Amino acid sequence: MSHLKKNHELIRQNEQTVKKSQKHDANLQKNSIIYFQIGLIVCLLGAYGLFEMKFETTIPKEVVMKIDGDQFTEVSVDKFKVYVEPKAESKPKTEKKVLLIKKPIIVDDDYTINKALGIDTPDSAEPVDTDFVPAVTKIDEEVEVDFIKVEQVPIYPGCEKKKTNDDKRKCMSDKLTKLIQKKFNTGVADDLGLSGKQVIRTQFKIDKTGHVTDVKVRGTHPELEKEAQRVINKIPDMTPGKQRDESVSVIYALPIVFKVQN
């Protein structure tokens, strides 16, 4: 009997314990819902407050600099214009060209620098006193031969492989023509205001050492003569011409004829 009472009490205690645990669980669930709702309300209020807040915005003001007492100069920092320098229209430069229209000539037997440059020679000379016999001294005269008559013509650099005199003459003529066309300053005639056909007659000597010497020039203007002299001086040294296997000086005439075209 006592044993049944104990069992009955245990059952009652268990029932009370189950009821308490169920009540506690229900309270926890109810509290978590309340906490969630409170947190949600707080977040919404915070977001609403952020939207309603006014942030201060700063607008740059005009800077006023004071100069010399009461004089003021206003400098605006927000109103300006970038100045772009206009580009000058570049007109195509028309360069006057010098066109060589005549190749160098080969002097004949009777060709002299006096004839080419128009130098007059006196027709008569003063009479010579036949009674006067000057002392004779032996002078080692330099032999000068015309380019057309020399047995072995001077060899211009680059013409060494040519075999015959005619081929060497033609090669030299072509080389000189290219040199003049390349080196002659076209701006000289332009600066002088010249136009049309211009003629500059030149003559030089290729001496026994192959150097270009004794340059003579005559043209329509002193500046053209100076320019022609400058170009002739650029002719390189050559292998000298020979006569009877001896090096001799050779005379060469080089007329420069060109047109100034606008």
C-alpha positions in Angstrom: 0.0 0.0 0.0 2.8 2.3 0.9 4.4 1.4 -2.3 1.4 2.5 -4.4 1.4 5.8 -2.6 5.0 6.4 -3.5 4.3 5.6 -7.1 1.4 7.9 -7.1 3.5 10.7 -5.7 6.2 10.1 -8.2 3.7 10.3 -11.1 2.3 13.5 -9.7 5.8 15.0 -9.4 6.6 14.0 -13.0 3.4 15.6 -14.2 4.3 18.8 -12.4 7.8 18.8 -13.8 6.5 18.3 -17.4 4.0 21.1 -17.0 6.7 23.5 -15.7 9.1 22.6 -18.6 6.3 23.2 -21.1 5.4 26.5 -19.6 9.1 27.6 -19.6 9.4 26.7 -23.3 6.3 28.6 -24.1 7.7 31.7 -22.3 11.0 31.4 -24.2 9.2 31.3 -27.6 7.1 34.2 -26.7 10.0 36.3 -25.4 12.1 35.7 -28.6 9.2 36.9 -30.8 9.0 40.0 -28.7 12.7 40.7 -28.9 12.7 40.3 -32.7 9.8 42.8 -33.0 11.6 45.2 -30.7 14.8 44.9 -32.8 13.0 45.4 -36.0 11.3 48.5 -34.7 14.6 49.9 -33.6 16.2 49.3 -37.0 13.3 50.9 -38.8 13.4 53.9 -36.5 17.2 54.2 -37.1 16.8 54.1 -40.9 14.0 56.6 -40.8 16.2 58.9 -38.7 19.0 58.7 -41.2 16.7 59.7 -44.0 15.4 62.6 -42.1 18.8 63.9 -41.1 20.2 66.9 -43.0 23.9 66.8 -44.0 25.7 70.1 -44.3 26.9 70.8 -47.8 29.7 73.4 -48.4 29.5 75.5 -51.5 32.8 77.2 -52.5 32.6 80.9 -52.2 34.2 83.5 -54.3 37.6 84.4 -53.2 38.2 88.1 -52.7 41.8 89.4 -52.5 42.5 92.8 -51.2 45.0 94.9 -53.1 46.4 98.3 -52.1 43.9 99.6 -49.5 40.4 99.9 -50.8 41.0 98.4 -54.3 39.6 94.9 -54.6 40.0 92.3 -57.3 37.5 89.5 -57.4 38.8 86.1 -58.4 36.1 83.5 -59.3 37.2 79.9 -58.8 34.2 78.3 -60.2 33.8 80.3 -63.4 36.7 80.0 -65.8 37.4 79.4 -69.4 40.3 77.4 -70.8 42.2 79.4 -73.4 43.3 77.4 -76.4 45.9 79.1 -78.5 44.7 79.0 -82.1 47.1 77.2 -84.4 48.5 79.2 -87.2 47.5 77.8 -90.6 50.7 76.5 -92.2 50.6 77.3 -95.9 52.6 74.9 -98.1 55.9 76.5 -98.8 56.5 76.7 -102.5 60.2 76.3 -103.0 61.9 77.5 -106.1 63.8 74.8 -107.8 67.0 75.0 -109.7 67.0 72.8 -112.7 70.3 72.1 -114.4 69.4 72.2 -118.1 72.9 72.0 -119.6 75.7 69.5 -118.9 79.3 70.4 -118.5 81.1 71.0 -121.8 84.5 69.8 -122.9 86.9 72.6 -124.0 88.2 72.7 -127.5 91.7 73.5 -128.7 90.9 77.2 -129.1 88.8 77.5 -125.9 90.3 79.9 -123.4 89.0 81.3 -120.2 89.2 84.8 -121.7 86.7 83.8 -124.4 84.4 82.0 -121.9 84.3 84.8 -119.4 84.4 87.7 -122.0 87.8 89.1 -121.1 89.2 91.3 -123.8 92.9 90.9 -124.8 94.9 93.8 -126.3 95.2 93.6 -130.1 98.8 95.0 -130.1 101.6 95.2 -127.7 104.3 97.7 -127.1 107.3 97.4 -129.4 110.2 95.3 -128.1 113.7 96.7 -128.0 115.6 94.2 -130.1 119.0 95.4 -128.8 118.0 94.3 -125.2 118.8 90.7 -124.6 117.6 89.5 -121.2 119.2 86.8 -119.2 117.7 83.5 -120.0 116.8 81.3 -117.0 115.4 77.9 -117.3 111.8 77.8 -116.0 110.0 74.6 -115.2 106.7 75.4 -116.9 103.6 73.5 -115.8 102.0 71.7 -118.7 98.3 72.3 -119.0 96.2 70.1 -121.4 92.6 70.5 -122.5 90.3 67.9 -121.1 89.5 66.7 -124.7 93.1 66.3 -125.7 94.7 64.7 -122.7 95.9 61.1 -123.3 94.6 59.8 -120.0 91.7 61.9 -118.5 91.5 62.5 -114.7 89.5 59.9 -112.9 86.6 61.1 -110.8 86.0 59.1 -107.6 83.6 56.3 -108.5 84.7 56.1 -112.1 87.7 53.9 -111.6 86.1 50.9 -113.3 85.5 52.7 -116.6 87.9 51.5 -119.2 88.0 54.0 -122.0 88.6 57.8 -121.9 85.1 58.4 -123.3 83.5 56.3 -120.6 85.5 58.1 -117.9 84.6 61.5 -119.4 80.9 60.6 -119.4 81.1 59.3 -115.8 82.8 62.5 -114.6 80.2 64.6 -116.3 77.4 62.7 -114.7 79.0 62.9 -111.3 79.5 66.7 -111.6 75.9 67.2 -112.7 74.6 65.3 -109.6 77.0 67.2 -107.3 75.7 70.6 -108.6 72.0 69.6 -108.4 72.5 68.4 -104.8 74.8 71.1 -103.4 73.7 74.3 -105.3 71.7 76.4 -102.9 68.4 77.2 -104.5 67.6 79.8 -101.9 70.2 82.2 -103.3 68.3 83.0 -106.5 65.1 83.1 -104.5 66.5 85.6 -102.0 67.7 87.8 -104.9 64.3 87.8 -106.5 65.7 86.3 -109.7 63.6 84.3 -112.1 63.9 82.6 -115.4 67.1 81.3 -117.0 70.4 81.9 -115.3 73.9 81.2 -116.6 77.1 80.8 -114.6 80.2 80.0 -116.5 83.0 78.3 -114.5 86.4 76.9 -115.3 88.8 75.1 -113.1 92.1 73.2 -113.3 92.7 69.6 -112.1 96.4 69.9 -111.2 99.2 67.2 -111.2 98.2 66.1 -107.7 94.5 65.8 -108.6 93.3 68.9 -106.6 90.8 71.3 -108.1 92.5 74.7 -108.3 92.5 78.0 -110.2 88.7 78.3 -110.2 87.3 81.1 -112.4 83.6 82.1 -112.3 81.4 84.6 -114.1 77.6 84.9 -113.6 74.7 87.2 -113.7 75.0 88.2 -110.0 77.9 88.3 -107.6 76.0 86.1 -105.1 75.5 83.5 -107.8 79.2 83.6 -108.5 80.0 83.1 -104.9 77.6 80.1 -104.6 79.1 78.5 -107.8 82.6 79.0 -106.3 81.4 77.3 -103.1 80.0 74.3 -105.0 83.1 73.9 -107.2 85.3 73.8 -104.1 83.3 70.7 -103.0 84.6 68.7 -106.0 86.7 65.9 -104.5 90.3 65.1 -105.4 90.8 63.0 -108.4 93.4 60.8 -110.0 95.3 63.3 -112.1 95.4 63.2 -115.9 98.5 62.0 -117.7 100.3 62.9 -120.9 103.1 60.6 -122.0 102.8 58.8 -118.7 103.5 62.1 -116.8 100.9 63.7 -114.5 99.7 67.0 -116.0 97.2 69.7 -115.2 93.9 69.5 -117.1 91.6 72.4 -117.8 87.8 71.7 -117.4 85.0 74.1 -118.3 81.7 73.7 -116.4 78.8 76.0 -117.4 76.0 76.0 -114.8 72.7 76.8 -116.6 69.5 76.7 -114.6 65.9 78.0 -114.4 64.3 79.4 -111.3 60.7 78.1 -111.3 58.0 79.6 -109.1 
